[in-house]
Amino acid sequence: MTSPIDACAQPALLHPVEAIKLLLAQVSPIADTEVLSLSQAVGRVLAEDLVSCIDLPPFDNSAMDGYAFRFDELKHSETSAFTLAGSSFAGHPFQGQAGSNTCIRIMTGAPMPAGFDTVQMQEKTQQQGDIILIQPPKIRGANVRIRAEELSSGTKVLKKGVILRAAELGVLATIGVSHVRVSRKLKVAFFSTGDELKPVGSELAAGQIYDSNRYSIHGLLHRANVELLDLGVVADDKEAIRAAFNTAAARADMILTSGGVSVGDADYTKQVLAEEGEISFWKLAIKPGKPFAFGKLGSAVFCGLPGNPVSSMVTFYKLVWPLLQKMQGLELVPSLSFPAKLISPIRKQPGRVEYQRGILSYDSNNQAYVAITGGQGSGMLTSMSLANCFVLLEQEQGDLDVGAIVRIEPFNSVLC
């Protein structure tokens, strides 16, 4: 067996921060791109910088429903009287000529008439026939959006690597862009192995369990906006496992499995990985989730998650999610974390970084409090379902009592 990262040769457990660095050094963003319409591009990753070809806004316009006038014609110590000379609506600008001491009825977004520089909102005016009484605003240009005040033609609007969400799509539509070049969706294959795993909805015989991890992985990958290849459950048969890995490697950019990567697991998965790819088996200083495998099968990246369901989700969140982000060409954003006061005790043995599952809440003074969800066993998947954050506990940390200040990490979009 060859190994792209000889992490397993390290005598000590590998800290998760170091593991992430090693993993990220082994992958690159995919180069393949495609051009999509804006309506098709939601959630996709922009593959090139985009520059505006127009000013935004493209003309001076009103920020309010009200009346446009010339600031120099105001009587600043009292209400000023102007003669109504016409109107300007969005899509239907004022086309006439307006003499001195006149005003124009104007709607939000409508173009400012030539020579007019200020707008007063409707609520601060009175109409008496064709005469409009206007309370003077404090400054010239009040309630007017100036041409190019947001951006000018030639300005970079969006940079390569951003996710095209609602706001980004709206910005692109605002500057007239109809199609964008985006990165191809990552293709991720995943499957479970084990004769003991049975489909949900079937009857369990003695020693059998339902195949749950595959559904959790499916949910995690769905939030990553990747193309999924679900290969189901593969029997504990060497050639069946080999066929599944070969199928996955031929069709996917990443292969994910759960189980079969810790001491004492069945040998077939490890044997096939050793024969078909470049794999190393790691022991991480993380709880839950000590066993982890990483390597290459053909051109595909392989990640082997622990079999326990919480361990599988935590290692996906901390290790696989950053890999997916980099492979998609996304800019990596550090996880948000902040202090909170503990309202339930924590039991912890020093030695590994722990991600205990917590419930974050706030009091009337906006003080953050956190309680763990109860039992923290790596097989207790309900602890993930109940939680909205992780309680971050460093390697050297021991037990903590109520009132202690801990650092918490709210769940991001992949777990929310």
C-alpha positions as CSV (number, residue, x, y, z in Angstrom):
1,M,0.0,0.0,0.0
2,T,1.2,3.5,-0.8
3,S,0.1,6.6,1.0
4,P,-0.3,10.2,-0.2
5,I,0.0,11.3,3.5
6,D,2.0,9.2,5.9
7,A,0.0,10.4,8.9
8,C,-0.4,7.0,10.3
9,A,3.4,6.9,10.9
10,Q,3.0,9.5,13.6
11,P,3.1,7.9,17.1
12,A,0.7,10.5,18.6
13,L,-2.9,11.1,17.7
14,L,-3.2,13.7,14.9
15,H,-4.8,17.0,16.0
16,P,-7.8,17.8,13.8
17,V,-6.4,21.3,12.8
18,E,-3.2,19.5,11.5
19,A,-5.4,16.9,9.8
20,I,-7.3,19.7,7.9
21,K,-4.1,21.3,6.8
22,L,-2.8,17.9,5.5
23,L,-6.0,17.2,3.7
24,L,-6.4,20.6,2.0
25,A,-2.8,20.3,0.7
26,Q,-3.8,17.2,-1.3
27,V,-6.8,18.6,-3.3
28,S,-7.3,21.3,-5.9
29,P,-10.4,23.0,-7.2
30,I,-11.9,21.2,-10.2
31,A,-11.1,22.9,-13.5
32,D,-14.3,22.0,-15.4
33,T,-16.8,24.8,-15.9
34,E,-20.2,25.3,-17.6
35,V,-22.3,28.3,-18.6
36,L,-25.8,28.5,-17.1
37,S,-28.7,31.0,-17.1
38,L,-29.2,32.9,-13.8
39,S,-32.3,30.8,-13.0
40,Q,-30.2,27.6,-13.3
41,A,-27.2,28.9,-11.4
42,V,-28.6,29.3,-7.9
43,G,-26.3,27.6,-5.3
44,R,-23.5,27.2,-7.9
45,V,-19.9,28.5,-7.6
46,L,-18.8,31.3,-9.8
47,A,-15.9,30.3,-12.0
48,E,-14.6,33.7,-13.0
49,D,-14.5,37.3,-11.9
50,L,-17.5,39.4,-13.2
51,V,-17.1,43.1,-14.1
52,S,-20.1,45.4,-14.6
53,C,-20.6,46.9,-18.0
54,I,-23.0,49.6,-16.7
55,D,-23.1,52.1,-13.9
56,L,-25.3,51.2,-10.9
57,P,-27.7,52.9,-10.7
58,P,-27.6,53.8,-14.4
59,F,-29.2,57.3,-13.8
60,D,-30.0,59.7,-11.0
61,N,-33.3,58.5,-9.5
62,S,-35.6,59.1,-6.6
63,A,-35.3,57.1,-3.4
64,M,-38.8,58.2,-2.3
65,D,-42.3,58.9,-3.5
66,G,-42.5,62.7,-3.4
67,Y,-41.6,65.8,-5.3
68,A,-38.4,66.7,-7.1
69,F,-37.2,70.4,-7.2
70,R,-34.1,72.6,-7.4
71,F,-32.5,73.0,-4.0
72,D,-31.4,76.6,-4.7
73,E,-35.0,77.6,-5.1
74,L,-36.0,76.7,-1.5
75,K,-36.8,79.2,1.2
76,H,-34.8,77.4,3.9
77,S,-36.4,79.1,6.9
78,E,-40.0,78.2,5.9
79,T,-42.2,76.0,3.7
80,S,-41.6,76.7,0.0
81,A,-44.3,76.9,-2.7
82,F,-43.7,75.3,-6.1
83,T,-45.9,74.9,-9.1
84,L,-46.5,71.3,-10.2
85,A,-45.1,70.9,-13.7
86,G,-45.5,67.2,-14.4
87,S,-44.6,63.8,-13.2
88,S,-41.8,61.2,-13.4
89,F,-42.7,57.5,-12.9
90,A,-40.4,54.4,-13.0
91,G,-40.2,53.6,-16.7
92,H,-41.9,56.8,-17.7
93,P,-39.6,59.8,-17.0
94,F,-40.6,63.4,-17.3
95,Q,-40.1,64.6,-20.8
96,G,-41.1,68.2,-20.8
97,Q,-39.5,71.5,-19.8
98,A,-39.9,72.9,-16.3
99,G,-39.4,76.5,-15.5
100,S,-38.3,78.3,-12.3
101,N,-40.0,77.5,-9.0
102,T,-41.6,74.3,-10.3
103,C,-41.6,70.8,-9.0
104,I,-42.2,67.4,-10.5
105,R,-44.3,64.6,-8.9
106,I,-41.8,61.6,-8.7
107,M,-42.1,58.0,-7.7
108,T,-39.4,55.8,-6.1
109,G,-36.9,54.7,-8.8
110,A,-38.0,57.2,-11.3
111,P,-35.4,59.3,-13.2
112,M,-34.7,62.7,-11.9
113,P,-35.7,65.4,-14.4
114,A,-32.8,67.4,-15.9
115,G,-31.7,70.2,-13.6
116,F,-33.5,68.9,-10.6
117,D,-31.3,67.8,-7.7
118,T,-33.4,67.1,-4.6
119,V,-36.5,65.2,-3.5
120,Q,-38.8,65.7,-0.5
121,M,-40.8,62.7,0.6
122,Q,-44.6,63.0,0.1
123,E,-45.3,63.0,3.9
124,K,-43.5,66.4,4.2
125,T,-45.5,68.2,1.5
126,Q,-49.0,69.6,1.0
127,Q,-50.9,70.0,-2.2
128,Q,-53.2,72.9,-2.9
129,G,-54.4,72.5,-6.4
130,D,-51.3,72.9,-8.7
131,I,-49.3,74.4,-5.8
132,I,-47.1,72.0,-3.7
133,L,-45.9,73.2,-0.3
134,I,-42.6,71.6,0.5
135,Q,-40.8,71.5,3.9
136,P,-37.1,72.1,3.2
137,P,-34.8,69.1,3.6
138,K,-31.4,69.7,5.3
139,I,-29.1,69.0,2.3
140,R,-29.0,69.3,-1.5
141,G,-29.5,65.9,-3.1
142,A,-31.7,64.6,-0.3
143,N,-33.5,61.3,-1.2
144,V,-31.7,61.1,-4.5
145,R,-29.7,58.0,-5.7
146,I,-26.8,59.3,-7.7
147,R,-25.7,57.6,-10.9
148,A,-22.9,55.1,-10.2
149,E,-23.1,55.7,-6.4
150,E,-23.1,51.9,-5.9
151,L,-20.6,51.0,-8.6
152,S,-19.4,52.3,-11.9
153,S,-18.9,50.6,-15.2
154,G,-15.7,48.5,-15.1
155,T,-15.9,47.7,-11.4
156,K,-15.5,44.1,-10.3
157,V,-18.9,43.0,-9.0
158,L,-18.3,39.4,-7.9
159,K,-15.1,37.5,-7.6
160,K,-14.4,33.9,-8.6
161,G,-15.3,31.4,-5.9
162,V,-18.5,32.9,-4.5
163,I,-21.7,31.0,-4.1
164,L,-24.5,32.4,-6.3
165,R,-27.2,32.9,-3.7
166,A,-30.3,35.1,-4.0
167,A,-28.4,38.4,-3.5
168,E,-25.7,37.5,-6.0
169,L,-28.2,36.5,-8.6
170,G,-30.1,39.8,-8.1
171,V,-26.9,41.8,-8.4
172,L,-26.1,40.0,-11.7
173,A,-29.6,40.6,-13.0
174,T,-29.3,44.3,-12.0
175,I,-26.3,44.8,-14.2
176,G,-27.9,42.9,-17.1
177,V,-26.0,39.6,-16.9
178,S,-28.2,36.7,-18.2
179,H,-25.7,33.8,-18.1
180,V,-22.7,33.0,-15.9
181,R,-19.8,30.6,-16.0
182,V,-19.8,28.3,-12.9
183,S,-17.8,25.3,-11.7
184,R,-19.1,22.0,-12.6
185,K,-20.9,20.3,-9.8
186,L,-18.7,17.9,-7.8
187,K,-19.7,14.3,-8.1
188,V,-19.7,12.4,-4.9
189,A,-20.2,8.6,-4.6
190,F,-21.1,7.0,-1.3
191,F,-22.1,3.6,0.0
192,S,-22.3,1.5,3.1
193,T,-20.7,-1.9,3.7
194,G,-21.8,-4.7,6.0
195,D,-23.9,-7.8,5.9
196,E,-25.6,-6.6,9.1
197,L,-27.1,-3.5,7.4
198,K,-30.7,-3.8,6.2
199,P,-32.9,-1.3,4.4
200,V,-35.2,0.9,6.4
201,G,-38.7,-0.4,6.4
202,S,-37.6,-4.1,6.4
203,E,-37.8,-6.5,9.4
204,L,-34.6,-7.0,11.4
205,A,-33.3,-10.4,12.2
206,A,-31.0,-11.1,15.1
207,G,-27.7,-9.1,14.9
208,Q,-29.0,-6.8,12.1
209,I,-29.3,-3.0,12.2
210,Y,-30.8,-0.5,9.8
211,D,-28.5,1.3,7.4
212,S,-28.8,4.8,8.9
213,N,-25.4,6.4,8.1
214,R,-26.1,6.5,4.4
215,Y,-29.1,8.7,5.0
216,S,-27.2,11.1,7.2
217,I,-24.4,11.3,4.6
218,H,-27.0,11.9,1.9
219,G,-28.4,14.8,3.9
220,L,-25.0,16.3,4.5
221,L,-24.0,16.0,0.9
222,H,-27.3,17.5,-0.2
223,R,-26.5,20.7,1.7
224,A,-23.1,20.8,-0.1
225,N,-25.0,21.1,-3.5
226,V,-23.1,18.3,-5.1
227,E,-24.2,15.6,-7.6
228,L,-24.9,12.4,-5.7
229,L,-24.2,8.8,-6.6
230,D,-25.7,6.5,-4.0
231,L,-24.4,3.0,-4.5
232,G,-26.5,1.6,-1.6
233,V,-25.3,-1.2,0.7
234,V,-22.4,-3.4,-0.4
235,A,-22.1,-6.9,1.0
236,D,-19.1,-8.0,3.0
237,D,-17.6,-9.6,-0.1
238,K,-14.2,-8.6,-1.4
239,E,-15.1,-8.6,-5.1
240,A,-18.4,-6.8,-4.4
241,I,-16.5,-4.1,-2.5
242,R,-13.9,-3.9,-5.3
243,A,-16.6,-3.4,-7.9
244,A,-18.2,-0.7,-5.9
245,F,-14.9,1.2,-5.4
246,N,-14.1,0.9,-9.1
247,T,-17.6,2.1,-10.2
248,A,-17.3,5.0,-7.8
249,A,-13.7,5.9,-8.9
250,A,-14.8,5.9,-12.5
251,R,-17.7,8.2,-12.0
252,A,-17.0,10.5,-9.1
253,D,-14.6,13.2,-7.8
254,M,-14.9,12.0,-4.2
255,I,-15.8,8.7,-2.7
256,L,-17.3,8.5,0.9
257,T,-17.8,5.4,3.0
258,S,-18.6,4.9,6.7
259,G,-17.1,2.1,8.8
260,G,-14.3,-0.3,8.0
261,V,-11.5,2.1,9.0
262,S,-10.8,1.3,12.6
263,V,-9.0,-1.5,14.3
264,G,-11.1,-4.6,14.5
265,D,-13.3,-3.9,11.5
266,A,-13.7,-6.5,8.7
267,D,-10.6,-6.7,6.5
268,Y,-12.1,-6.6,3.0
269,T,-12.5,-2.8,2.8
270,K,-8.9,-2.2,3.9
271,Q,-7.6,-4.9,1.6
272,V,-9.3,-3.5,-1.4
273,L,-8.3,0.0,-0.7
274,A,-4.7,-1.1,-0.3
275,E,-4.8,-3.0,-3.6
276,E,-6.7,-0.4,-5.6
277,G,-5.5,3.0,-4.3
278,E,-3.3,5.1,-2.2
279,I,-4.7,5.1,1.3
280,S,-3.6,5.9,4.8
281,F,-5.5,5.2,8.0
282,W,-5.3,7.9,10.6
283,K,-6.0,8.1,14.3
284,L,-7.2,11.6,15.1
285,A,-7.2,13.4,18.4
286,I,-10.9,14.0,18.1
287,K,-14.0,12.7,19.9
288,P,-16.2,11.5,18.5
289,G,-14.4,10.2,15.4
290,K,-10.9,8.9,16.0
291,P,-10.6,6.6,13.0
292,F,-10.4,8.2,9.6
293,A,-9.0,7.2,6.2
294,F,-7.9,9.4,3.3
295,G,-6.3,8.8,-0.1
296,K,-6.9,8.4,-3.8
297,L,-8.7,5.8,-5.9
298,G,-7.8,6.6,-9.5
299,S,-8.5,10.3,-9.9
300,A,-11.1,10.4,-7.1
301,V,-10.4,11.5,-3.5
302,F,-11.4,8.9,-0.9
303,C,-12.6,9.6,2.6
304,G,-13.4,6.8,5.0
305,L,-15.6,8.0,7.9
306,P,-16.0,6.1,11.2
307,G,-19.0,3.8,11.4
308,N,-20.5,5.2,14.6
309,P,-23.2,7.7,13.4
310,V,-22.2,10.8,15.4
311,S,-18.5,10.1,14.6
312,S,-19.4,9.9,10.9
313,M,-21.2,13.3,11.0
314,V,-18.6,15.1,13.1
315,T,-15.7,14.0,10.9
316,F,-17.6,14.9,7.8
317,Y,-18.3,18.4,9.3
318,K,-14.7,19.0,10.4
319,L,-12.7,17.3,7.7
320,V,-14.8,16.4,4.6
321,W,-16.7,19.7,4.4
322,P,-13.5,21.8,4.0
323,L,-12.3,19.4,1.3
324,L,-15.6,19.8,-0.6
325,Q,-15.3,23.6,-0.3
326,K,-11.8,23.7,-1.7
327,M,-12.6,21.2,-4.5
328,Q,-15.6,23.4,-5.5
329,G,-13.4,26.4,-5.7
330,L,-14.9,28.1,-2.7
331,E,-13.1,30.5,-0.4
332,L,-12.7,28.8,3.0
333,V,-14.4,30.6,5.8
334,P,-13.5,29.9,9.4
335,S,-16.3,28.5,11.6
336,L,-18.0,31.0,13.8
337,S,-17.4,30.5,17.5
338,F,-17.9,32.5,20.7
339,P,-18.1,32.0,24.5
340,A,-21.2,30.9,26.3
341,K,-21.9,30.0,30.0
342,L,-22.4,26.4,30.7
343,I,-25.8,25.4,32.4
344,S,-25.1,21.7,32.6
345,P,-22.0,19.9,33.8
346,I,-19.6,18.3,31.3
347,R,-17.6,15.2,31.8
348,K,-14.4,14.9,29.7
349,Q,-11.2,13.0,29.8
350,P,-8.1,15.0,28.7
351,G,-6.4,13.7,25.5
352,R,-8.7,14.5,22.6
353,V,-10.4,17.5,21.2
354,E,-14.1,17.0,21.8
355,Y,-17.2,18.2,20.0
356,Q,-19.9,17.7,22.5
357,R,-23.4,18.5,21.2
358,G,-25.1,21.5,22.8
359,I,-28.2,23.6,22.8
360,L,-27.5,27.3,22.6
361,S,-29.9,29.8,24.1
362,Y,-30.0,33.5,25.2
363,D,-31.5,35.3,28.2
364,S,-33.2,38.7,28.1
365,N,-29.8,40.4,28.4
366,N,-28.5,38.5,25.3
367,Q,-26.1,36.4,27.4
368,A,-25.4,33.2,25.7
369,Y,-26.0,29.9,27.6
370,V,-25.3,26.3,26.5
371,A,-26.4,22.9,27.8
372,I,-25.3,19.6,26.4
373,T,-28.0,17.4,24.9
374,G,-27.5,14.6,27.4
375,G,-25.7,11.4,26.6
376,Q,-22.7,12.1,24.3
377,G,-22.0,8.6,23.1
378,S,-20.8,8.3,19.5
379,G,-23.8,6.1,18.7
380,M,-26.4,8.5,20.1
381,L,-27.5,10.2,16.9
382,T,-30.4,11.9,18.7
383,S,-27.7,14.1,20.3
384,M,-27.1,15.6,16.8
385,S,-30.8,16.0,16.2
386,L,-31.4,17.9,19.5
387,A,-28.4,20.2,19.2
388,N,-27.9,23.5,17.4
389,C,-24.2,23.9,18.2
390,F,-21.0,22.1,19.3
391,V,-19.3,22.7,22.6
392,L,-15.6,22.9,21.7
393,L,-13.3,21.3,24.3
394,E,-9.5,21.3,23.7
395,Q,-7.3,18.2,24.3
396,E,-6.1,19.2,27.8
397,Q,-9.6,20.1,29.1
398,G,-11.1,18.0,31.9
399,D,-14.5,18.1,33.6
400,L,-16.4,21.3,33.7
401,D,-19.0,22.5,36.2
402,V,-22.1,24.6,35.7
403,G,-21.1,28.3,35.3
404,A,-17.9,27.6,33.4
405,I,-17.3,29.6,30.2
406,V,-16.9,27.4,27.2
407,R,-16.5,28.1,23.5
408,I,-19.3,27.1,21.3
409,E,-19.6,26.7,17.5
410,P,-23.1,27.2,16.1
411,F,-24.1,24.7,13.4
412,N,-23.4,26.1,9.9
413,S,-25.5,25.5,6.8
414,V,-24.4,21.9,6.4
415,L,-25.9,20.9,9.7
416,C,-28.8,23.3,10.2
